[in-house]
Amino acid sequence: MITTLQLLEELKRVRLLQSDYAVAKYLGITHQAVSRWRNGKPMGEDLAEKIAFDLELDLDIVMLSNMAERRKHKREEFKKSSSDAA
């Protein structure tokens, strides 16, 4: 499984991007989006697909990994909100 952070780091390495700001600019997104990924939120499917194509990674593996990571994040958020409500 390839995580959001691994995709981010591979993009930085391959495209010689020196900072998260440079990643954001390269992808045409906000720096805050990259910051959210660094803080544990998975990236959306569209960006995962874009990065997979850009880096010539196996699209099926990247998309399945992204889906699994997003589902895990939703379960964790649900558990957190359930425990906060109790």
Backbone atoms as SQL, in Angstrom:
CREATE TABLE atoms (id INTEGER PRIMARY KEY, chain TEXT, resi INTEGER, resn TEXT, atom TEXT, x REAL, y REAL, z REAL);
INSERT INTO atoms VALUES
  (1, 'A', 1, 'MET', 'N', 0.838, -1.184, 0.000),
  (2, 'A', 1, 'MET', 'CA', 0.000, 0.000, 0.000),
  (3, 'A', 1, 'MET', 'C', 0.881, 1.244, 0.000),
  (4, 'A', 2, 'ILE', 'N', 0.500, 2.208, -0.787),
  (5, 'A', 2, 'ILE', 'CA', 1.229, 3.474, -0.835),
  (6, 'A', 2, 'ILE', 'C', 0.344, 4.556, -0.206),
  (7, 'A', 3, 'THR', 'N', 0.864, 5.211, 0.783),
  (8, 'A', 3, 'THR', 'CA', 0.091, 6.204, 1.518),
  (9, 'A', 3, 'THR', 'C', 0.196, 7.586, 0.867),
  (10, 'A', 4, 'THR', 'N', -0.657, 8.462, 1.323),
  (11, 'A', 4, 'THR', 'CA', -0.619, 9.849, 0.869),
  (12, 'A', 4, 'THR', 'C', 0.763, 10.450, 1.103),
  (13, 'A', 5, 'LEU', 'N', 1.322, 10.221, 2.274),
  (14, 'A', 5, 'LEU', 'CA', 2.647, 10.780, 2.565),
  (15, 'A', 5, 'LEU', 'C', 3.718, 10.196, 1.658),
  (16, 'A', 6, 'GLN', 'N', 3.620, 8.911, 1.355),
  (17, 'A', 6, 'GLN', 'CA', 4.588, 8.304, 0.452),
  (18, 'A', 6, 'GLN', 'C', 4.461, 8.884, -0.961),
  (19, 'A', 7, 'LEU', 'N', 3.229, 9.087, -1.410),
  (20, 'A', 7, 'LEU', 'CA', 3.031, 9.723, -2.719),
  (21, 'A', 7, 'LEU', 'C', 3.629, 11.126, -2.738),
  (22, 'A', 8, 'LEU', 'N', 3.373, 11.855, -1.676),
  (23, 'A', 8, 'LEU', 'CA', 3.890, 13.216, -1.552),
  (24, 'A', 8, 'LEU', 'C', 5.418, 13.226, -1.600),
  (25, 'A', 9, 'GLU', 'N', 6.029, 12.342, -0.830),
  (26, 'A', 9, 'GLU', 'CA', 7.493, 12.294, -0.797),
  (27, 'A', 9, 'GLU', 'C', 8.082, 11.834, -2.125),
  (28, 'A', 10, 'GLU', 'N', 7.420, 10.893, -2.783),
  (29, 'A', 10, 'GLU', 'CA', 7.912, 10.430, -4.085),
  (30, 'A', 10, 'GLU', 'C', 7.800, 11.541, -5.133),
  (31, 'A', 11, 'LEU', 'N', 6.718, 12.280, -5.098),
  (32, 'A', 11, 'LEU', 'CA', 6.566, 13.409, -6.010),
  (33, 'A', 11, 'LEU', 'C', 7.670, 14.439, -5.779),
  (34, 'A', 12, 'LYS', 'N', 7.935, 14.751, -4.516),
  (35, 'A', 12, 'LYS', 'CA', 9.001, 15.707, -4.199),
  (36, 'A', 12, 'LYS', 'C', 10.348, 15.203, -4.706),
  (37, 'A', 13, 'ARG', 'N', 10.617, 13.917, -4.498),
  (38, 'A', 13, 'ARG', 'CA', 11.898, 13.345, -4.888),
  (39, 'A', 13, 'ARG', 'C', 12.066, 13.338, -6.410),
  (40, 'A', 14, 'VAL', 'N', 11.077, 12.815, -7.116),
  (41, 'A', 14, 'VAL', 'CA', 11.188, 12.662, -8.568),
  (42, 'A', 14, 'VAL', 'C', 11.179, 14.012, -9.284),
  (43, 'A', 15, 'ARG', 'N', 10.345, 14.921, -8.845),
  (44, 'A', 15, 'ARG', 'CA', 10.220, 16.220, -9.512),
  (45, 'A', 15, 'ARG', 'C', 11.118, 17.299, -8.907),
  (46, 'A', 16, 'LEU', 'N', 11.976, 16.878, -7.972),
  (47, 'A', 16, 'LEU', 'CA', 12.953, 17.779, -7.350),
  (48, 'A', 16, 'LEU', 'C', 12.293, 19.010, -6.734),
  (49, 'A', 17, 'LEU', 'N', 11.204, 18.778, -6.037),
  (50, 'A', 17, 'LEU', 'CA', 10.486, 19.863, -5.370),
  (51, 'A', 17, 'LEU', 'C', 11.031, 19.992, -3.952),
  (52, 'A', 18, 'GLN', 'N', 11.466, 21.180, -3.608),
  (53, 'A', 18, 'GLN', 'CA', 12.186, 21.386, -2.358),
  (54, 'A', 18, 'GLN', 'C', 11.300, 21.596, -1.136),
  (55, 'A', 19, 'SER', 'N', 10.033, 21.898, -1.342),
  (56, 'A', 19, 'SER', 'CA', 9.178, 22.215, -0.196),
  (57, 'A', 19, 'SER', 'C', 7.738, 21.812, -0.488),
  (58, 'A', 20, 'ASP', 'N', 6.938, 21.812, 0.568),
  (59, 'A', 20, 'ASP', 'CA', 5.518, 21.545, 0.395),
  (60, 'A', 20, 'ASP', 'C', 4.857, 22.660, -0.415),
  (61, 'A', 21, 'TYR', 'N', 5.351, 23.861, -0.265),
  (62, 'A', 21, 'TYR', 'CA', 4.839, 24.974, -1.074),
  (63, 'A', 21, 'TYR', 'C', 5.075, 24.698, -2.558),
  (64, 'A', 22, 'ALA', 'N', 6.261, 24.182, -2.890),
  (65, 'A', 22, 'ALA', 'CA', 6.569, 23.856, -4.284),
  (66, 'A', 22, 'ALA', 'C', 5.669, 22.734, -4.794),
  (67, 'A', 23, 'VAL', 'N', 5.354, 21.766, -3.942),
  (68, 'A', 23, 'VAL', 'CA', 4.433, 20.691, -4.310),
  (69, 'A', 23, 'VAL', 'C', 3.063, 21.272, -4.618),
  (70, 'A', 24, 'ALA', 'N', 2.593, 22.142, -3.739),
  (71, 'A', 24, 'ALA', 'CA', 1.278, 22.756, -3.925),
  (72, 'A', 24, 'ALA', 'C', 1.232, 23.517, -5.247),
  (73, 'A', 25, 'LYS', 'N', 2.250, 24.286, -5.515),
  (74, 'A', 25, 'LYS', 'CA', 2.310, 25.061, -6.756),
  (75, 'A', 25, 'LYS', 'C', 2.338, 24.124, -7.963),
  (76, 'A', 26, 'TYR', 'N', 3.120, 23.072, -7.871),
  (77, 'A', 26, 'TYR', 'CA', 3.243, 22.102, -8.968),
  (78, 'A', 26, 'TYR', 'C', 1.896, 21.447, -9.273),
  (79, 'A', 27, 'LEU', 'N', 1.135, 21.126, -8.213),
  (80, 'A', 27, 'LEU', 'CA', -0.156, 20.457, -8.384),
  (81, 'A', 27, 'LEU', 'C', -1.309, 21.424, -8.620),
  (82, 'A', 28, 'GLY', 'N', -1.045, 22.714, -8.431),
  (83, 'A', 28, 'GLY', 'CA', -2.099, 23.709, -8.619),
  (84, 'A', 28, 'GLY', 'C', -3.128, 23.692, -7.506),
  (85, 'A', 29, 'ILE', 'N', -2.649, 23.453, -6.275),
  (86, 'A', 29, 'ILE', 'CA', -3.525, 23.414, -5.105),
  (87, 'A', 29, 'ILE', 'C', -2.965, 24.351, -4.038),
  (88, 'A', 30, 'THR', 'N', -3.664, 24.463, -2.931),
  (89, 'A', 30, 'THR', 'CA', -3.193, 25.334, -1.856),
  (90, 'A', 30, 'THR', 'C', -2.157, 24.629, -0.985),
  (91, 'A', 31, 'HIS', 'N', -1.338, 25.428, -0.345),
  (92, 'A', 31, 'HIS', 'CA', -0.363, 24.893, 0.599),
  (93, 'A', 31, 'HIS', 'C', -1.084, 24.224, 1.769),
  (94, 'A', 32, 'GLN', 'N', -2.259, 24.742, 2.113),
  (95, 'A', 32, 'GLN', 'CA', -3.034, 24.176, 3.215),
  (96, 'A', 32, 'GLN', 'C', -3.449, 22.734, 2.917),
  (97, 'A', 33, 'ALA', 'N', -3.725, 22.420, 1.680),
  (98, 'A', 33, 'ALA', 'CA', -4.082, 21.047, 1.316),
  (99, 'A', 33, 'ALA', 'C', -2.913, 20.106, 1.597),
  (100, 'A', 34, 'VAL', 'N', -1.723, 20.522, 1.229),
  (101, 'A', 34, 'VAL', 'CA', -0.533, 19.707, 1.487),
  (102, 'A', 34, 'VAL', 'C', -0.320, 19.570, 2.995),
  (103, 'A', 35, 'SER', 'N', -0.543, 20.645, 3.715),
  (104, 'A', 35, 'SER', 'CA', -0.415, 20.609, 5.174),
  (105, 'A', 35, 'SER', 'C', -1.397, 19.606, 5.794),
  (106, 'A', 36, 'ARG', 'N', -2.616, 19.566, 5.271),
  (107, 'A', 36, 'ARG', 'CA', -3.605, 18.591, 5.774),
  (108, 'A', 36, 'ARG', 'C', -3.107, 17.166, 5.552),
  (109, 'A', 37, 'TRP', 'N', -2.472, 16.903, 4.404),
  (110, 'A', 37, 'TRP', 'CA', -1.927, 15.568, 4.154),
  (111, 'A', 37, 'TRP', 'C', -0.841, 15.240, 5.157),
  (112, 'A', 38, 'ARG', 'N', -0.004, 16.226, 5.438),
  (113, 'A', 38, 'ARG', 'CA', 1.070, 16.010, 6.417),
  (114, 'A', 38, 'ARG', 'C', 0.507, 15.707, 7.808),
  (115, 'A', 39, 'ASN', 'N', -0.687, 16.212, 8.058),
  (116, 'A', 39, 'ASN', 'CA', -1.316, 16.014, 9.371),
  (117, 'A', 39, 'ASN', 'C', -2.283, 14.836, 9.401),
  (118, 'A', 40, 'GLY', 'N', -2.209, 13.963, 8.408),
  (119, 'A', 40, 'GLY', 'CA', -2.950, 12.719, 8.460),
  (120, 'A', 40, 'GLY', 'C', -4.182, 12.583, 7.609),
  (121, 'A', 41, 'LYS', 'N', -4.576, 13.638, 6.916),
  (122, 'A', 41, 'LYS', 'CA', -5.756, 13.524, 6.064),
  (123, 'A', 41, 'LYS', 'C', -5.323, 12.983, 4.698),
  (124, 'A', 42, 'PRO', 'N', -6.039, 11.980, 4.174),
  (125, 'A', 42, 'PRO', 'CA', -5.662, 11.449, 2.865),
  (126, 'A', 42, 'PRO', 'C', -6.049, 12.403, 1.737),
  (127, 'A', 43, 'MET', 'N', -5.313, 12.340, 0.640),
  (128, 'A', 43, 'MET', 'CA', -5.643, 13.184, -0.509),
  (129, 'A', 43, 'MET', 'C', -6.834, 12.604, -1.250),
  (130, 'A', 44, 'GLY', 'N', -7.473, 13.427, -2.038),
  (131, 'A', 44, 'GLY', 'CA', -8.605, 12.998, -2.834),
  (132, 'A', 44, 'GLY', 'C', -8.192, 12.098, -3.992),
  (133, 'A', 45, 'GLU', 'N', -9.172, 11.395, -4.523),
  (134, 'A', 45, 'GLU', 'CA', -8.916, 10.461, -5.609),
  (135, 'A', 45, 'GLU', 'C', -8.346, 11.141, -6.852),
  (136, 'A', 46, 'ASP', 'N', -8.856, 12.316, -7.178),
  (137, 'A', 46, 'ASP', 'CA', -8.400, 13.001, -8.390),
  (138, 'A', 46, 'ASP', 'C', -6.912, 13.324, -8.339),
  (139, 'A', 47, 'LEU', 'N', -6.467, 13.814, -7.186),
  (140, 'A', 47, 'LEU', 'CA', -5.037, 14.144, -7.063),
  (141, 'A', 47, 'LEU', 'C', -4.180, 12.890, -6.997),
  (142, 'A', 48, 'ALA', 'N', -4.663, 11.857, -6.331),
  (143, 'A', 48, 'ALA', 'CA', -3.916, 10.595, -6.284),
  (144, 'A', 48, 'ALA', 'C', -3.730, 10.050, -7.694),
  (145, 'A', 49, 'GLU', 'N', -4.798, 10.129, -8.492),
  (146, 'A', 49, 'GLU', 'CA', -4.726, 9.669, -9.884),
  (147, 'A', 49, 'GLU', 'C', -3.749, 10.530, -10.685),
  (148, 'A', 50, 'LYS', 'N', -3.819, 11.840, -10.507),
  (149, 'A', 50, 'LYS', 'CA', -2.924, 12.764, -11.220),
  (150, 'A', 50, 'LYS', 'C', -1.459, 12.462, -10.895),
  (151, 'A', 51, 'ILE', 'N', -1.168, 12.244, -9.622),
  (152, 'A', 51, 'ILE', 'CA', 0.205, 11.961, -9.212),
  (153, 'A', 51, 'ILE', 'C', 0.652, 10.600, -9.740),
  (154, 'A', 52, 'ALA', 'N', -0.238, 9.607, -9.687),
  (155, 'A', 52, 'ALA', 'CA', 0.101, 8.280, -10.209),
  (156, 'A', 52, 'ALA', 'C', 0.494, 8.364, -11.686),
  (157, 'A', 53, 'PHE', 'N', -0.296, 9.093, -12.479),
  (158, 'A', 53, 'PHE', 'CA', 0.029, 9.259, -13.895),
  (159, 'A', 53, 'PHE', 'C', 1.340, 10.019, -14.061),
  (160, 'A', 54, 'ASP', 'N', 1.514, 11.086, -13.292),
  (161, 'A', 54, 'ASP', 'CA', 2.716, 11.913, -13.394),
  (162, 'A', 54, 'ASP', 'C', 3.973, 11.105, -13.086),
  (163, 'A', 55, 'LEU', 'N', 3.876, 10.224, -12.088),
  (164, 'A', 55, 'LEU', 'CA', 5.047, 9.447, -11.667),
  (165, 'A', 55, 'LEU', 'C', 5.113, 8.081, -12.345),
  (166, 'A', 56, 'GLU', 'N', 4.154, 7.810, -13.232),
  (167, 'A', 56, 'GLU', 'CA', 4.086, 6.537, -13.938),
  (168, 'A', 56, 'GLU', 'C', 4.021, 5.355, -12.969),
  (169, 'A', 57, 'LEU', 'N', 3.201, 5.511, -11.934),
  (170, 'A', 57, 'LEU', 'CA', 2.978, 4.449, -10.959),
  (171, 'A', 57, 'LEU', 'C', 1.781, 3.616, -11.398),
  (172, 'A', 58, 'ASP', 'N', 1.689, 2.412, -10.857),
  (173, 'A', 58, 'ASP', 'CA', 0.551, 1.540, -11.165),
  (174, 'A', 58, 'ASP', 'C', -0.717, 2.202, -10.625),
  (175, 'A', 59, 'LEU', 'N', -1.593, 2.589, -11.527),
  (176, 'A', 59, 'LEU', 'CA', -2.801, 3.322, -11.139),
  (177, 'A', 59, 'LEU', 'C', -3.690, 2.497, -10.218),
  (178, 'A', 60, 'ASP', 'N', -3.832, 1.217, -10.483),
  (179, 'A', 60, 'ASP', 'CA', -4.684, 0.380, -9.648),
  (180, 'A', 60, 'ASP', 'C', -4.182, 0.333, -8.208),
  (181, 'A', 61, 'ILE', 'N', -2.897, 0.172, -8.035),
  (182, 'A', 61, 'ILE', 'CA', -2.330, 0.111, -6.678),
  (183, 'A', 61, 'ILE', 'C', -2.517, 1.443, -5.965),
  (184, 'A', 62, 'VAL', 'N', -2.239, 2.533, -6.658),
  (185, 'A', 62, 'VAL', 'CA', -2.380, 3.853, -6.046),
  (186, 'A', 62, 'VAL', 'C', -3.834, 4.115, -5.663),
  (187, 'A', 63, 'MET', 'N', -4.754, 3.808, -6.560),
  (188, 'A', 63, 'MET', 'CA', -6.168, 4.089, -6.281),
  (189, 'A', 63, 'MET', 'C', -6.718, 3.187, -5.182),
  (190, 'A', 64, 'LEU', 'N', -6.349, 1.914, -5.175),
  (191, 'A', 64, 'LEU', 'CA', -6.797, 1.023, -4.098),
  (192, 'A', 64, 'LEU', 'C', -6.212, 1.448, -2.760),
  (193, 'A', 65, 'SER', 'N', -4.957, 1.849, -2.765),
  (194, 'A', 65, 'SER', 'CA', -4.320, 2.329, -1.539),
  (195, 'A', 65, 'SER', 'C', -5.007, 3.586, -1.035),
  (196, 'A', 66, 'ASN', 'N', -5.315, 4.492, -1.952),
  (197, 'A', 66, 'ASN', 'CA', -5.984, 5.731, -1.583),
  (198, 'A', 66, 'ASN', 'C', -7.364, 5.444, -1.008),
  (199, 'A', 67, 'MET', 'N', -8.081, 4.539, -1.637),
  (200, 'A', 67, 'MET', 'CA', -9.413, 4.184, -1.155),
  (201, 'A', 67, 'MET', 'C', -9.337, 3.585, 0.259),
  (202, 'A', 68, 'ALA', 'N', -8.387, 2.688, 0.460),
  (203, 'A', 68, 'ALA', 'CA', -8.225, 2.072, 1.774),
  (204, 'A', 68, 'ALA', 'C', -7.848, 3.113, 2.828),
  (205, 'A', 69, 'GLU', 'N', -6.961, 4.022, 2.465),
  (206, 'A', 69, 'GLU', 'CA', -6.542, 5.059, 3.406),
  (207, 'A', 69, 'GLU', 'C', -7.707, 5.993, 3.745),
  (208, 'A', 70, 'ARG', 'N', -8.498, 6.341, 2.758),
  (209, 'A', 70, 'ARG', 'CA', -9.650, 7.221, 2.999),
  (210, 'A', 70, 'ARG', 'C', -10.680, 6.540, 3.897),
  (211, 'A', 71, 'ARG', 'N', -10.936, 5.245, 3.662),
  (212, 'A', 71, 'ARG', 'CA', -11.886, 4.500, 4.500),
  (213, 'A', 71, 'ARG', 'C', -11.380, 4.420, 5.942),
  (214, 'A', 72, 'LYS', 'N', -10.095, 4.159, 6.097),
  (215, 'A', 72, 'LYS', 'CA', -9.514, 4.090, 7.437),
  (216, 'A', 72, 'LYS', 'C', -9.662, 5.431, 8.150),
  (217, 'A', 73, 'HIS', 'N', -9.407, 6.505, 7.439),
  (218, 'A', 73, 'HIS', 'CA', -9.523, 7.837, 8.021),
  (219, 'A', 73, 'HIS', 'C', -10.964, 8.110, 8.459),
  (220, 'A', 74, 'LYS', 'N', -11.925, 7.719, 7.629),
  (221, 'A', 74, 'LYS', 'CA', -13.333, 7.912, 7.987),
  (222, 'A', 74, 'LYS', 'C', -13.707, 7.112, 9.229),
  (223, 'A', 75, 'ARG', 'N', -13.214, 5.874, 9.329),
  (224, 'A', 75, 'ARG', 'CA', -13.487, 5.059, 10.524),
  (225, 'A', 75, 'ARG', 'C', -12.904, 5.714, 11.767),
  (226, 'A', 76, 'GLU', 'N', -11.687, 6.224, 11.656),
  (227, 'A', 76, 'GLU', 'CA', -11.056, 6.883, 12.808),
  (228, 'A', 76, 'GLU', 'C', -11.820, 8.136, 13.208),
  (229, 'A', 77, 'GLU', 'N', -12.264, 8.912, 12.233),
  (230, 'A', 77, 'GLU', 'CA', -13.052, 10.110, 12.522),
  (231, 'A', 77, 'GLU', 'C', -14.379, 9.741, 13.175),
  (232, 'A', 78, 'PHE', 'N', -15.009, 8.662, 12.713),
  (233, 'A', 78, 'PHE', 'CA', -16.267, 8.210, 13.297),
  (234, 'A', 78, 'PHE', 'C', -16.065, 7.778, 14.741),
  (235, 'A', 79, 'LYS', 'N', -14.991, 7.005, 14.984),
  (236, 'A', 79, 'LYS', 'CA', -14.700, 6.577, 16.362),
  (237, 'A', 79, 'LYS', 'C', -14.467, 7.786, 17.263),
  (238, 'A', 80, 'LYS', 'N', -13.729, 8.752, 16.759),
  (239, 'A', 80, 'LYS', 'CA', -13.431, 9.956, 17.536),
  (240, 'A', 80, 'LYS', 'C', -14.723, 10.726, 17.854),
  (241, 'A', 81, 'SER', 'N', -15.565, 10.915, 16.848),
  (242, 'A', 81, 'SER', 'CA', -16.799, 11.665, 17.081),
  (243, 'A', 81, 'SER', 'C', -17.748, 10.889, 17.990),
  (244, 'A', 82, 'SER', 'N', -17.730, 9.578, 17.905),
  (245, 'A', 82, 'SER', 'CA', -18.567, 8.762, 18.778),
  (246, 'A', 82, 'SER', 'C', -18.118, 8.852, 20.225),
  (247, 'A', 83, 'SER', 'N', -16.817, 8.847, 20.439),
  (248, 'A', 83, 'SER', 'CA', -16.302, 8.925, 21.808),
  (249, 'A', 83, 'SER', 'C', -16.458, 10.344, 22.374),
  (250, 'A', 84, 'ASP', 'N', -16.391, 11.359, 21.501),
  (251, 'A', 84, 'ASP', 'CA', -16.587, 12.737, 21.956),
  (252, 'A', 84, 'ASP', 'C', -18.046, 12.973, 22.373),
  (253, 'A', 85, 'ALA', 'N', -18.963, 12.290, 21.705),
  (254, 'A', 85, 'ALA', 'CA', -20.398, 12.466, 21.986),
  (255, 'A', 85, 'ALA', 'C', -20.812, 11.750, 23.277),
  (256, 'A', 86, 'ALA', 'N', -20.036, 10.765, 23.684),
  (257, 'A', 86, 'ALA', 'CA', -20.389, 9.976, 24.873),
  (258, 'A', 86, 'ALA', 'C', -20.062, 10.690, 26.168);
